[in-house]
């Protein structure tokens, strides 16, 4: 895949590692901003965007942009100690950069672009290794409101149903979780242990970017470690599944109000 790299200081030097790859590296200067570099890279048919290090607020904004629209996927480095710290740091960077004004909206955008966090650690002996691989799973908002108040015949019953919906609304507005995270793999006592399976959404997207041989090996890996049966999706099946998910999100069964009053008199012939 074509590599597009944005750095504040040249330090990756990937051309030395991959001399035959299509690589374009850029860094901001006194006259050319990092945002301008990113805008140019969006037009160069890049597949993978690599952000050298997300150490400042503007760089965090570049990372979110490139992960959303500029490439197939984005790699970046960060110095957060835990996954919640990573989400909080990126959210605060987006707010300080002025990209968003609302904390919840900024956090939603951050969570949408974080798929996997590969956390490296360096112990007191100087050994550097991967401590864990964490998957971020955005929590989808569900329509949990009910319209049972239409069936209630007393004012007290209608008021109780209204309070139930009001409780759901205020819970979503104040304490709604935007994401959950699980460790896919952890390092314990000199060996790696698989803990939780990968989510179905990421499994499907990973398959879509593999060739046939990789898909076969990946299916064997899922079956061997988590007992997950691999399923091939045709383009028509993928489109149908996406349409079904969209329909479930947008559809709400609303009972039609009963018509009150006397029935119209039937005309006699």
C-alpha positions in Angstrom: 0.0 0.0 0.0 1.0 3.6 -0.6 2.4 5.3 2.5 1.7 8.9 3.4 3.6 10.3 6.4 3.2 13.5 8.3 5.8 14.4 10.9 6.8 17.4 12.9 10.4 16.2 12.7 11.7 13.5 10.3 12.4 10.5 12.4 10.8 7.4 10.8 13.1 7.2 7.8 10.9 4.5 6.2 12.6 4.8 2.8 15.6 3.1 4.3 13.4 0.2 5.4 11.2 0.0 2.4 13.2 1.4 -0.6 10.8 0.1 -3.2 7.6 1.4 -1.6 5.5 4.4 -2.7 6.3 6.7 0.2 5.6 10.5 0.5 6.8 12.2 3.7 6.0 15.7 4.7 6.7 18.0 7.6 5.5 21.5 8.3 7.9 24.5 7.9 7.7 28.2 8.7 5.8 28.9 5.4 3.9 25.6 5.0 1.6 24.4 7.7 1.0 20.8 8.7 -2.7 21.2 7.7 -1.6 22.2 4.2 0.6 19.1 4.0 -2.3 16.9 5.0 -4.5 18.6 2.4 -1.9 17.8 -0.3 -1.6 14.2 0.9 -5.4 13.6 0.5 -5.0 14.1 -3.2 -2.0 11.8 -3.7 -3.9 8.4 -3.7 -2.5 7.3 -0.4 -3.6 4.1 1.3 -2.0 4.4 4.8 -1.5 7.6 6.7 1.2 7.6 9.4 1.4 10.4 11.9 4.9 10.4 13.4 3.9 11.3 16.9 0.7 12.9 18.3 2.4 15.2 20.8 0.6 18.5 20.2 -3.0 19.5 19.8 -2.8 20.4 16.1 -1.2 17.0 15.3 -4.2 15.3 17.1 -6.5 17.2 14.7 -4.5 16.0 11.7 -4.8 12.4 13.0 -8.6 12.5 13.3 -8.9 14.0 9.8 -6.7 11.5 8.1 -8.4 8.6 9.9 -11.8 9.8 8.8 -11.4 10.7 5.1 -7.8 10.7 3.9 -6.8 7.0 3.8 -7.8 3.4 4.3 -6.4 3.4 7.8 -4.1 5.5 10.0 -1.2 4.7 12.3 0.0 7.0 15.0 2.0 7.0 18.2 1.0 8.4 21.5 2.3 8.3 25.1 -0.9 7.6 27.0 -0.5 5.0 29.8 -4.0 3.5 29.6 -6.7 3.4 26.9 -9.1 5.8 28.8 -6.2 8.2 29.1 -5.7 8.0 25.4 -9.3 8.9 24.6 -9.3 11.7 27.2 -6.0 13.2 25.9 -7.2 13.1 22.2 -10.5 14.6 23.2 -8.9 17.4 25.1 -6.6 18.1 22.2 -9.5 18.4 19.9 -11.2 20.9 22.2 -8.1 23.0 22.7 -7.4 23.1 19.0 -10.9 24.5 18.5 -12.2 21.8 16.2 -15.1 21.0 18.6 -16.8 22.9 21.4 -18.6 20.1 23.1 -16.8 17.4 25.0 -19.2 14.6 24.1 -19.1 15.4 20.4 -15.3 15.5 20.5 -15.1 12.2 22.3 -17.5 10.5 19.9 -15.3 11.5 17.0 -12.2 10.2 18.8 -13.8 6.8 19.6 -15.0 6.4 16.0 -11.4 6.4 14.7 -9.7 4.3 17.4 -9.9 0.6 16.4 -7.0 -1.0 18.1 -4.4 0.3 20.7 -1.1 -1.6 20.7 0.4 -0.6 24.0 4.2 -0.9 24.3 6.0 -0.8 27.7 9.6 -0.6 28.7 10.6 -2.3 32.0 13.4 -1.4 34.4 15.8 -3.8 32.6 15.4 -1.8 29.4 13.3 -4.4 27.6 10.6 -3.0 25.3 7.6 -5.3 24.5 3.9 -5.2 23.7 2.0 -5.3 27.0 -1.5 -5.6 25.5 -3.6 -5.1 22.4 -6.9 -3.3 23.2 -10.0 -3.0 21.0 -12.2 0.0 21.2 -15.9 -0.7 20.6 -18.2 2.3 20.2 -21.5 2.0 22.0 -24.4 2.5 19.5 -27.2 4.6 20.7 -30.5 2.6 20.8 -34.0 3.9 20.7 -35.4 2.7 24.0 -38.3 5.1 24.3 -41.7 3.6 24.6 -45.1 4.8 23.4 -47.1 2.7 25.9 -48.7 5.9 27.4 -51.2 5.7 24.5 -52.6 2.5 25.9 -53.1 3.9 29.4 -56.6 5.0 30.3 -55.8 6.9 33.5 -53.9 10.1 33.9 -51.7 8.5 36.5 -50.7 5.7 34.2 -49.8 8.1 31.4 -47.7 10.2 33.9 -45.8 7.0 35.0 -45.0 6.2 31.3 -43.9 9.7 30.7 -41.5 9.6 33.7 -40.0 6.3 32.4 -39.2 8.0 29.1 -37.9 11.1 30.9 -35.6 8.9 33.0 -34.2 7.2 29.9 -33.6 10.6 28.3 -31.7 12.1 31.2 -29.7 9.0 31.6 -28.6 9.2 28.0 -27.9 12.9 28.3 -25.7 12.6 31.5 -24.3 9.1 32.0 -24.4 7.5 28.5 -21.2 5.5 27.8 -19.7 6.3 24.4 -17.4 3.3 24.2 -16.2 0.2 25.9 -12.8 -1.4 25.5 -11.5 -5.0 25.9 -8.1 -6.5 25.8 -7.6 -8.9 22.9 -4.2 -10.0 23.9 -2.1 -9.6 27.1 1.4 -10.4 28.1 1.7 -12.5 31.2 4.8 -14.3 32.6 6.8 -14.3 29.4 4.0 -15.3 27.1 1.0 -13.8 25.2 -2.5 -14.9 26.2 -5.6 -14.2 24.1 -8.3 -13.0 26.4 -11.3 -11.6 24.5 -12.5 -12.2 20.9 -12.4 -9.5 18.3 -15.8 -7.9 17.6 -17.8 -9.0 14.6 -17.6 -5.6 12.9 -13.8 -5.5 13.0 -13.6 -9.2 11.9 -15.7 -8.4 8.9 -13.6 -5.3 8.0 -10.4 -7.1 8.5 -11.5 -9.9 6.1 -12.4 -7.3 3.5 -8.8 -6.2 3.3 -7.2 -9.6 3.0 -6.5 -11.9 0.1 -7.8 -15.5 0.0 -4.8 -17.1 1.6 -4.8 -14.6 4.5 -8.6 -15.1 5.0 -8.1 -18.8 5.3 -5.4 -18.4 7.9 -7.4 -15.8 9.7 -10.5 -18.1 9.8 -8.4 -20.9 11.3 -7.0 -18.5 13.9 -10.5 -17.4 14.9 -11.7 -21.0 15.0 -8.7 -22.3 17.0 -8.7 -19.6 19.7 -12.2 -18.4 20.1 -14.4 -21.0 18.3 -15.7 -18.3 15.8 -16.8 -19.8 12.5 -15.6 -17.7 9.5 -18.3 -16.4 7.1 -17.7 -15.1 3.7 -19.8 -12.1 2.7 -20.6 -11.3 -0.9 -21.0 -7.6 -1.9 -24.8 -8.1 -2.0 -24.8 -9.6 1.5 -22.7 -6.8 2.9 -25.0 -4.2 1.3 -28.1 -6.0 2.7 -26.6 -6.2 6.2 -25.7 -2.5 6.2 -29.2 -1.6 5.1 -30.7 -3.8 7.8 -28.6 -2.1 10.4 -29.5 1.4 9.1 -33.2 0.4 9.1 -33.1 -0.8 12.7 -31.4 2.5 13.8 -33.8 4.8 12.1 -37.1 2.9 12.4 -39.3 3.5 15.5 -42.6 1.9 15.8 -45.1 4.6 16.8 -48.6 3.5 17.6 -51.2 5.6 15.8 -53.4 7.6 18.2 -56.9 6.4 18.5 -59.6 8.6 17.0 -61.9 9.9 19.6 -65.5 11.0 19.3 -68.6 9.6 17.8 -68.5 7.5 14.7 -70.0 9.1 11.6 -73.6 8.0 11.0 -74.0 5.7 8.1 -76.2 6.9 5.3 -79.3 5.0 4.7 -80.3 4.3 1.1 
